[in-house]
């Protein structure tokens, strides 16, 4: 969300603007607004203006000099606020209709000093902005801001009550295989698994025994263990017109796969590469000639899973519909949207996850995610881009317009990849076919089922001694 112009007299009270009469000094309720703007997206407060029946009416400030002095005294008084984030340029006197008003621009506070609270009480004095009002923050919102204020991200901390049995070995093997393709000479490939877990930051030694870190648990863990730490953890990808009408779905609660971030990302990106018509001979998900639209979607998916606050409810939700994809993650943005669009600014919420993702090429350059998506939009690679930050609960939703229906536009491309291989190798096993396509057996099975139902493919014989027959129209 972009902060609007500092002050426009035609504005109405809303997310970024508040009018207060303040005819005789700083009103008591200003401090709630100061806290809410600082903890949300910033905004402008004008003393000497009231909103009457939806319109602004200038009432003026009787003694602006004394009001400003009181304002600065209170800003620097811990009895009123725990931190002053204003500078001289943020407060000015203007004359409107021959009356004097005071314009106060409150910036969004840096995450390292949030929460900004008032009346010397964090629990009752912390506010956020929602639409045109200030509201008391719940304890979970305050804890969220405290977590984000730390320079050391919580995902690198070892979890002492869990051990290595919480890791899914298939996920670790899949990750190392992907690393082998991306960087054949990487030192992690040839070392024992426990040593890899330590060197990669997925586990740490405490008193002679290894314990998963938050990043290791999220990336490689079993979902039952993940939920012991992140109680609201949830990952969900669907295709179709709505939650009750999906045509394909994978989610972490299904119980038939690990439920961790690595497997989810691998499955989702493989699935999207099939749906969007990415050539099947390409392996891995680094930038190796993929279409701009796929790169934009990949960046948005990676932003969501790497910057999510997994302690919050809601989960990472990805919805692929006709002509667009919506990607939502819990947690606010740690950098301003304007800075993210310009690129070069990186402040990951989960440094451990980010490091593991960069090692296999899921992320190629820090601070480039939203910048790359916006660049692709400007160059016409995607039809539209919307980024919306919500405050209650904190979340970020990215919507990317992909043009016409993907199924209608690119369906023949993903079908052709499977049918061409089966025409040449009718006896190929599912494992080998999945390997040639660079997708999982799970994703392949869904595609084979669809082809059989559509009368384009037939299985002759059993699983061991049978073969595939391609039915060409």
N, C-alpha and C positions, 0 to 999 in steps of 0.2 A: 504494500500500500504506500502510495506517495503522499507526503505531507503537502497540503495545498498552499496557496499564497499566504504570507504571514498574516495579512488582515485585509479583508474585503468587506466593506460595509453592507453588501448585499448578501453576505453569508447568513446562515441560520445555525443555531446551536447544534452541534453534532459531534462526531468522533474526534475532530481536530479543533473545535472551536467552542468557547464558553464565554458568555456575556454576564457581567455582574454589575449591579448598580453602584456599589462602593462609593456612595456620595460622601460618607464621613470617615473613610479610612479603609484599611484592608479587611474585607469581610471574613468571618470565621470559616465559612465553607470554601474559601479559596484554597486552603491547605489540602483539602481532600482532592481538589482538582489538580493541584501541583503534584501530588503523589501519583494520581491516576495517569496524567499525561506523561510523567517521567517514566512510569513503569510500562507504558504501552507504546504509542507511536509518536509522542510529542504532540504539541498543539499550541494554540494561542488563546490567551485570556485577555479580555478587555474590561477594564474598570471604567464605570461611567456610562455603560450601555446596558439596557434591559431588553429582553425579548417579550413583546406584548402581542398576543394573538398571532404568533408566527412571524412577526416583523420586528426589526431592531429599532429601538427608540433611544436617542441620546439623552441622558439625564445629567452627565457631567460629573466631575470630581471637584469638590469644593476646594481642597488644598492639596494639589498633586505633589508638591515638593515634600510635604510632611508625610503623605501616604507612601511615597517611594522610600523615604528614610525608614519608616516603620517596616516596610516590606523587606529592605536589606537587613535591618537589625534582626528581624524574625527568621529570615533565611539562614542567618549565621548563628542562630540560637537553637541548640539541640532540643530545647523545650518545644519548638515548633516543627523542626525537621532534622533528620539525622544527617543530611548532606545537602549542601547548596550546589546546584548544577548550573545556575544562571551566571552570565557575565554582564558587564555594563551594557553591551550592545543589545542585550535581550530585553531591556526595559526602556521605553521611550514615551514621551508625552506628545500627543497630537491634538490639534484643534479641529473639531467637527461641529458645524452649525453654531459657531461662536462659543462652543463649550469645550472644555479640556477633558480628554480621556487619557488613560494610561494603557498602553499596549505591552503585554508581557508574553514573550515567546519562550515556551518551555520545551527544550529539546528532549528527545528520547535519551534516557540515561544509559550510559555504557553498562553492559551486562555485569561488569566487575563491581559496580557499586549498587546494583539492585539487590534487594528491594529498597526503593526510596519510600520512607514512611514518616508519619507526622505524629505530633503529640507524645513523642518519646516512648512509643509503644508499637513494636513491630506487628504484634498479633491483631490489634484493633485499628492501627493507623496505616495499614498498607492498602492502597486502592489501585484499581485499574479502570480503564475507560471502555465502555461498551455502548455503542450508538451515541446517545446524547447525555449519558449519565455516568456518574462515578459510583463504583460499587466496592464494598469491602471484599478483599481477597480472602479466599478460603485458605486453610492451612496447607493443602496440597499445592496451591498456586504459590504460596510463599516459599515452600520447600523447593519448588521448581526453580524459582529465581535464585535461591541460595546455591543450589547445585550448579546453575549456570554461571554463578559469580566466581567459581573456582577456576584457577588457571590449569590445574591438573584435572583432566577429565576422569570421571568416576569409572569409566570402563576399563581402565588399566589396573584397577585395584583387585588383588586376589580375593577370592571368596573362600574363606577358611573352612566353612562347613561342607564344602563340596570337594570331590576328588576327581581323578582322571576318568573314572567310570562314567562320568556325566558326558564325556565326549562321544560323538558318533564317529567311529573309525572310518566308515564309508565316506563321510563328508571330508575328513582330513585327507584320505587317499584321493578323492576327486579334486580337491584343491591342489594337492601336490602334482597330480597329473596335468592340471591346467597350467600350473607354474612351469612344468617341464616343457610344455608347448610354447609358452610365452617367453621363457628365459631358460634355454636348455642347460646352461652352465651355472645356474643359480646354486649357491652353496647349501641351501635348505634341502635340496632334492636328495642328496646322498647320505644324509645323517639319520640316526635313529629318531623315531617319532617323538620321544620325550625331549630330546635335544631340540628338535624343530619347534616344539610347543614353547620351550623356554626362549629360544632365540627370536621367535616371531612375536613374543609377548602374549601368546594365548594362555600361558600358564606361568606361575612363579613359585619359587621354592620358599617354603616357610618351615623352618625347623627340620629340614631334611626330607620333606615330602612336597610333591607338586600339587598345586591347587589351580583351578581355572581362574583366569581373570574375567572381568565382565565382557571384554571384547572376544576372548576365546570362547566363552560360553555362548554368546550370541551367534558367533560365526559357525562354530562346530558342535555346539551342545545338543543334547536331547531336549525336546520341548518340555518334558516333565521337570527337568532340572532348571531350565531357563525360567519357568514360572515360579520356582521357589525364590528367585531373586527379583524378577520382573513380573509381578502378579498380573498385570494387564496386558502382557505380551500377546500380540496377535498379528499375523501376516495374512493377507488375502488378495488374490488376483482372480478376476472374473472377466469373461467375455460375454457380451449380449446386451439386451436392452434394459436390464435392471436386475436387482438382487434376486428376484423370484423367477426371472426368465433367462438366466445365464445359460450359455451353450457350452461353456468350459469353465472349470474352477479348480484352483489349488489353494488350500489354506492350511495354516499351521495346526488347526484343531482336528484334522481328519484322522490322525492316528496311524496312517499307513506310510508315513515318511518321517524323517527326523524332525521337521518343523523349524529348523534353524535358518539363519540368514543366508548362509552359503548355498544350501540346496534351493531355497526360495529364489534367490537371485539367478542362479544357474537355470532353474526351470523356467522362470518368467522371461529371461532374456532369450533363451532358446525358443520358447513359444512365440515371442514377439518377432524373432528373426524369421520364423516360419510364416507367421501371419502377414508380415510386411514384405515377404519375398526376398529375403537376404540369400545370396548364393550359398548353397549348402557346403561348398568346399572350403569356405572360410572357417577357421577354428579360433576359439577364444573370442573375447569381446573388446579387445583394444581396437583402435581406429585403423582398420586395414581395408579401406575402400568401401565401407558400408555407406548406404544412402544417408543423406543429411537428416531425413526424417527419423531413421532408426537411431542415429547418433543423438538427436535431440531427446528421443524417448529414453534411450539408455542413460543419458545424463540425468534426466528427471528421476528415473527409478533409483539410480545410485544416490542422488541427493537425498531422497526420501529415506532409504534404509540406513544411510551413514549419519544423517543429522537428526534422526528421530530421537525423542526422549522416551525410551522404552519403559520408564517408570509411570508414564501417563496412560490414561485410557484411550481407546479409539483404535490403536494399532496402525500399521501401514496398510493402506487400502488402495488397490489399483483396479480401475474399471476401464476396460476397453470396450467402447461402443462403436456405433456407426460413424466413422469419420473423425473420432476424437478419443483421447485417453485422459482420464482424470487420475491423479496420483496425490494421495493425502498422507501426511505423517504427523504424529503428535509432537508437540513442542514448537516454540516460536523460532524465528530466524535469529541467529546470533550476530549477524551483521545487517545493516540497513539494506533494504531492497535496492535502493539507488546504487549503493556501493557494490552489491552483488552483480547487478546488471553491467556495471562498468568493468568488472573483473579485477583480478589481482589481489582480492582481499579474501583471506581464508581464516575461518575460525571454527573448525569442526567440533561438534559436540562429543564425538566418540573418536578420539585420536587413535586408539588401538584398532578399532574397526577400519578406520581410514588407512592405516599402515598396511593391514592385511589386504585391503582392496587394491591399493596401489601396487603391491608386489606382483599381482597377477594381471595388471593392466586394466582393471575395472575403472580406475580413475587415473588419468594420465597427467593432470596438472592441477595443483591445488588452486582453489579460487576461480576455476574456469567453468563450473557447471552451468549456472544461470546465464553467465556471459555467453557461453557457446550456444545455448538454446535461443537466446535473444538474437545472436548473430545469424543463426540459421533462419529464424523468422524473418529478419530483414532481407535476407537473400532469397526468400521464397521457398525454402525447403520444407516449412510447415505453414499452414494457412493462418494460424492464430496462436497466441500465448496469453494465458491469464494466470497471475500469481496472487493468491488471496491469503492474508494472514488473519486468522480468527483469534479472539482473546479468551473465550470462555466456552469450552476448554481451549487451551493453546494448540494451534495446529496450523499447518501450511498446506494449501491445496494448489497444485499446478494442473492446469488444463491445457492440453496441446491439441490444436486442430490439425487433423491429418488429411483433410480433403474428403473425397468420396469414400463410400464404404470400402473398407480394406478387403473384406471378403470378396466383393464384386470385382475390385481392381486387381488384386494380387493373388487371389485364390488359386489361379491356374499355375502360378510360379511355385507355390509350396507343394501342390499336388504333383507337378511335373518332376520335381527333385526326387520324390519317393518312387513314382511310377517308372521313371527312367532307370533307376538302379535295379528295381525288381524285374524289369524286362530283361536286363543283362544278367542279373544274378538271382534267378527265381528260387534257389535253394538257400539263400543267405539267411543266417540266423538273425533274430531280432537284435541281439547285442551288437553284431557286426554292422547291421543296417543303421542302428542308432549311432554307432561310432563313425560311420561314413558321413552321416548327416550332421554330426556334431551336436546331437541332442540326447536327452535321456530316454531310456526305455519307456518310462511312464508317458512322456510326451509323444513318443512314437506310437505307442499303443492307441492313444486317443485318435491320432491321425489315421492309422490303419482301420480302426473301427468306422470312422467317418467315410473312408473310401469304399469299404465293403457295403455299408448301408446305402451309399449312392450308386452301387452297381458298377464301380470302376475297378474293383479288385476282388479276387476270389481265392480262398485258401483251399488247396487240394490236398487231402490227406491230413495226418496228424502233425503235432508240433515238431516231432523228431524226424519223421520220414517223409513229410509232405513238402509242398512247394507252393509258391505264389503264382497266380495267373492274372496278368493285367488284361482288363477288358477295355479295348480301345473302341470308341464310338466312330 
